[in-house]
Amino acid sequence: MPVRAALTRLETEGLVVIVPQRGVSVSGVSVAELRELFVIRSRLEGLAAHLACPHLTETDFRKLKHLLLEMAKHAKRNDAKRWLTTNEQWHQLIFRANGNEQLTRLLLELWHRGMSRRIGAANVPGHMDRRFREHQAILAPLERRDAELVERLWRDHILPGGRRSSSTSRRRRFR
């Protein structure tokens, strides 16, 4: 894909701003947009986790437990960057198992749109530990294949993150 076409596509997705005679810059996300993204993510990821319940294998559960241990290790070292990478792997392993390619594609787009804003939240004291406990709470009903409970816990896991991230965004400008 030629560079100009790629930049035009990124602009239509709201990821960059093209200013004639000036160049291209990464778009910022307003507090309102950030809140909207988290509301959408909470519902779609909750649905994906619900749909993934019957499809997750024992190998998937071993990987999820390993990723949880890695997150705990990164949190203990206060390594937000590695924690975020492992957190993304944990989330994506679950929602990629949902069996719905369109839903997975939408979620990946949402994740990538908000990725540059997540580092701030991970640096908030207690954030990584709180999220680790929420992941543990989600894993047990996942293993029991309790799709309804998983969906509710997942929504409850994502939505407060949007409130915390948007309050962090008010204090700092994210790009």
C-alpha positions in Angstrom: 0.0 0.0 0.0 1.5 3.4 -0.9 2.3 5.7 1.9 -0.2 8.3 0.9 -3.0 5.8 0.9 -1.9 4.4 4.3 -1.9 7.9 5.8 -5.3 8.6 4.3 -6.7 5.4 5.9 -5.1 6.3 9.2 -6.8 9.7 9.0 -10.2 8.2 8.3 -9.7 6.0 11.4 -9.0 9.1 13.4 -5.4 8.0 14.3 -3.6 10.9 12.5 -4.3 14.4 11.3 -3.1 15.5 7.9 -2.6 19.2 7.6 -1.8 20.4 4.0 1.6 22.0 3.7 2.5 21.1 7.3 2.5 17.3 7.5 1.0 14.5 9.6 0.7 14.2 13.3 -0.8 11.6 15.6 -4.3 12.6 16.8 -5.0 13.1 20.4 -8.1 11.6 22.1 -10.3 13.9 24.1 -11.6 12.8 27.5 -15.1 12.3 26.1 -13.7 10.1 23.3 -11.7 8.1 25.8 -14.8 7.5 27.9 -16.7 6.4 24.8 -14.0 4.0 23.8 -14.1 2.3 27.2 -17.9 2.0 27.2 -17.7 0.3 23.8 -14.7 -1.9 24.9 -16.5 -3.0 28.1 -19.5 -4.2 26.1 -17.7 -5.8 23.2 -14.9 -7.4 25.3 -17.6 -8.7 27.7 -19.4 -10.2 24.7 -16.2 -11.7 23.4 -15.3 -13.2 26.7 -18.8 -14.6 27.0 -18.5 -16.2 23.5 -15.0 -17.5 24.2 -16.1 -19.5 27.3 -16.9 -22.7 25.4 -13.9 -22.4 23.1 -11.0 -21.9 25.5 -8.8 -25.0 25.8 -6.7 -26.3 28.7 -3.7 -25.0 26.8 -5.4 -21.6 26.8 -6.0 -21.7 30.5 -2.3 -22.7 31.1 -1.2 -19.7 29.0 -3.6 -17.4 30.9 -2.3 -18.5 34.3 1.3 -18.0 33.0 0.4 -14.5 31.8 -1.1 -13.7 35.2 2.1 -14.8 36.9 4.1 -12.6 34.4 1.8 -9.6 35.2 2.4 -10.1 38.9 6.1 -10.2 38.3 6.1 -7.0 36.2 3.8 -5.2 38.8 6.2 -6.2 41.6 9.1 -4.6 39.6 6.9 -1.6 38.7 7.5 -2.3 35.0 4.5 -0.7 33.5 5.6 -1.2 29.9 6.0 -5.0 30.2 2.9 -5.3 32.4 0.9 -3.6 29.6 2.2 -5.9 27.0 1.4 -9.0 29.1 -2.0 -7.5 29.9 -2.8 -7.1 26.2 -1.7 -10.7 25.5 -4.0 -11.9 28.4 -7.0 -9.9 27.0 -6.4 -10.9 23.4 -6.0 -14.6 24.1 -9.5 -14.6 25.5 -11.2 -12.4 23.0 -9.5 -14.1 20.0 -11.1 -17.4 21.2 -14.7 -15.9 20.7 -15.2 -17.5 17.3 -16.4 -14.2 15.7 -13.8 -12.7 13.3 -15.7 -9.4 13.0 -15.9 -8.9 16.7 -12.2 -9.7 17.1 -11.3 -7.2 14.4 -13.3 -4.5 16.0 -11.7 -5.2 19.4 -8.2 -5.1 17.9 -8.9 -1.7 16.3 -10.2 -0.4 19.7 -7.1 -1.7 21.5 -4.8 -0.1 19.0 -6.7 3.2 19.1 -6.3 3.5 22.9 -2.9 1.9 23.3 -0.9 5.1 23.6 -3.1 6.2 26.4 -2.7 3.1 28.6 0.8 3.7 29.9 -0.4 6.6 32.1 -3.0 4.5 33.9 -0.5 1.6 34.5 1.7 4.1 36.4 -1.0 5.1 38.8 -0.1 3.5 42.2 -2.1 0.3 42.8 -3.4 0.0 39.2 -1.4 -3.1 38.2 -2.2 -4.9 41.4 -5.9 -4.1 41.2 -6.1 -5.3 37.6 -4.2 -8.5 38.5 -6.9 -9.2 41.2 -9.7 -8.5 38.6 -8.0 -10.9 36.1 -7.9 -13.6 38.8 -11.6 -13.1 39.6 -12.4 -13.5 35.9 -10.3 -16.6 35.4 -12.2 -18.8 37.9 -15.6 -18.4 36.1 -13.9 -18.7 32.8 -12.6 -22.2 33.8 -16.1 -23.1 35.0 -17.5 -21.9 31.6 -19.9 -19.5 33.4 -20.3 -17.2 30.5 -22.9 -14.9 32.1 -20.7 -14.2 35.1 -17.6 -13.8 32.9 -19.3 -11.2 30.8 -20.5 -9.2 33.8 -17.1 -9.3 35.5 -15.4 -8.3 32.3 -17.6 -5.3 31.8 -17.0 -4.3 35.5 -13.2 -4.8 34.8 -13.1 -2.5 31.8 -15.5 0.3 32.6 -13.8 1.7 35.8 -10.5 1.8 33.8 -12.2 4.2 31.4 -13.2 6.5 34.3 -9.7 6.3 35.8 -8.0 6.9 32.4 -10.2 9.8 31.6 -9.5 11.4 34.9 -5.7 10.9 34.3 -6.2 12.4 30.8 -7.7 15.6 32.3 -4.4 16.1 34.1 -2.1 15.2 31.1 -2.4 15.5 27.4 -2.0 12.2 25.6 -0.7 11.7 22.1 
